Amino acid sequence: MKGLIYFIIVICFLDLFVQLPVVTPFAMSLGADEFTASIVVATYSVTNLLGNIIGGYLSDKVGRKKTLLFGMFLQVIIISIYVSTPSIPVLIGIRAIHGFTSGTLTPAAFSLVQDISRRQAIGKSMAFTGVAIGTAAVVGPAMGGIISSKASYETLYMVLAGIYVVGFLLTAYGTKESSTVESRKSSSETSWITLLKRRTLNVSYLSSLALMTSMGALSFALPLKTIELGLDDHVTGALLSVFGITAVIIFGTPLNRMYTDVSALKLIEIGILVITISMICIHFATSLSFMYLTLALYGCGYALVFPSMNKIIGQFANMSERGKANGIFYSYFSLGSVVGSTLAGYFTTLFGLPFLSMAIVMIVLFLILFILGRNINFKEV
């Protein structure tokens, strides 16, 4: 069943990556200017945060499978509505609902994987979820660009809706509920505040914020760097592919044994330092070949952090509270993406140094994590 769940995770993340190359031009085809188009793009991330929280609560209260089915069903409906979007205000409303429905899926899917994984093997299981997300990141943008250019935006959204129909059927007939009756009954015993205060989980939350802050900055500032070097637009996509492929290689090969053998906290700390170094290297890069190397380095840092921070959630949240913990975790994930791109834009305007400035931000986050982690025994549940 676990292999099928990884495929379902690909579907859960596919809508995000499929839309990367098409949302802005789709909005502008409806008459939006650049600023309005940026609001259309950002709306999804903002409401995705709320969806993470609600999805986490539901997956504890009613079960992982029912929450996934609920989210998939809503995804089919809302994605289908894109094809008849008449105006920008309607598109913003659709994006708001879409971000919410998509957000409900992630905590349920990851809680399901954590539920059925042996405690000692959670790190490796999380590495394979990274492979799933990496697959979506590679396939999604290519699929979005090809279908929208060869056919239309409307055709793309109908194909995407069809994929979620498949996801709904696979979830309904190919998966089993991983939470227990007892865990669902006791899901209200742990409050949100308790989960927010638990120090082991705070390491995971803060790691999520740090990782996605770097990603948000990279998404915003990397195209500016390629322009600075006089490179074509398509180079940005190729560079991001190098980062994704590097991470997937680490996730899916015997290198993933480190997630079992090495402390999650140590891998997170090393990973954030590697990401910080890559940010500094990107700033000083003067050639395309060096840029490829720095993005591969960034991919290594990402690969160290992603499964490790998910592993902490799986190990230090009980089944009855794991959905809510994942909901908080992925709300930090969504928040980091918004914070990273916003800070990078601000630093670019103020100093013209987005990558050096973000390296300083990453060092600050690393120091906070380092101090927080020193007083925690990660061998205790």
Number of C-alpha atoms within 10 A of each C-alpha: 10 14 12 13 21 22 18 23 24 23 23 26 21 25 25 18 20 24 23 16 18 18 19 19 14 20 23 15 12 14 13 19 12 13 9 17 20 14 15 24 19 18 19 24 26 19 21 28 25 21 27 33 24 22 31 34 27 24 31 28 23 18 24 29 21 18 25 28 19 17 24 26 18 19 27 23 14 19 23 19 17 21 15 10 16 10 13 19 13 14 20 21 13 20 26 20 21 26 25 27 27 27 30 31 30 26 32 31 26 25 30 27 23 25 21 15 17 13 15 13 15 25 31 24 27 26 28 22 27 25 25 25 23 23 21 24 23 18 15 22 20 18 19 25 18 13 17 19 12 10 10 15 20 19 16 25 24 17 15 23 23 15 18 25 17 16 24 22 15 16 20 14 8 12 17 13 15 16 23 15 14 10 19 18 13 15 23 14 11 13 11 15 8 11 18 16 10 12 17 24 24 21 22 29 24 21 29 25 23 28 26 24 28 27 21 22 24 25 17 18 19 20 19 16 20 20 13 10 13 11 14 10 12 10 16 17 15 13 21 21 19 20 23 25 20 21 25 24 17 22 28 17 11 10 12 21 16 16 24 17 12 12 15 24 24 14 21 28 20 15 26 27 18 19 28 23 19 24 27 18 21 22 18 13 17 14 13 15 9 14 21 20 18 24 25 22 23 31 26 25 27 27 26 27 28 26 25 29 26 28 26 23 26 28 23 21 21 16 24 24 28 30 35 31 31 30 31 27 29 26 26 24 24 25 20 25 25 19 19 26 22 16 19 26 17 15 17 17 11 10 10 13 16 27 26 21 19 22 22 14 17 22 17 13 18 22 12 13 21 16 10 15 18 9 10 13 10 14 8 8 10
